[in-house]
Amino acid sequence: MRIGYLLYDSNMDVDQQRRHMMQRLHCQAVFVDQGTHTRRQLSMALTSMVGHDVLVIDSLKQAGFSAFQFLSLLEQIDRRGATLEIGSPQLQSNTPEGQQRLLELLIHQLRVERPGNTRQLSKRRGRRPKLDADAMRQIAERLRNGLNTRDIAKYMDVSIATLYRYKRLIEDGNEV
């Protein structure tokens, strides 16, 4: 059995078009929720599903699932032995390509919902460096001139340990 699921659209013309589309997709039953806050009709649709049934959703964007809700929906459908079919983008959860695309959509949804957790890999973490690139050049120049490390540390206003750490960086050819 093919079961359709829609979210109610206040625009009557759009709502009627979506219901007709579900009929064209050969859905024997169509469940329509009034809003995303309860999803009672979706629960009823899932409860009525048995093995080899298909839940048809016209569009993921229209359905308005969060990543958690979407993952929960996929789990419930899989547990019942049913499949999910989405009209836009066109995919089915029982094909390898559809499963790959669903995973990509889920990852995308997670990134959209939590933009603060996606940090750049090149960005430094931790404490700000004590000395900048200019100071490293001064240290390198003073070391080449043969000055004592204690005198350089005192002049740069850093501890001996910090100076030795930067000295190792200079010898390895790294930057701050």
Secondary structure as UniProt FT lines:
FT   STRAND          2..7
FT   HELIX           12..24
FT   TURN            25..26
FT   STRAND          29..33
FT   TURN            36..38
FT   HELIX           40..48
FT   TURN            51..52
FT   STRAND          54..59
FT   HELIX           60..63
FT   HELIX           67..79
FT   TURN            80..81
FT   STRAND          83..88
FT   TURN            89..90
FT   STRAND          91..92
FT   TURN            93..94
FT   HELIX           96..113
FT   HELIX           115..117
FT   TURN            121..122
FT   HELIX           133..144
FT   TURN            145..146
FT   HELIX           149..156
FT   HELIX           160..172
//
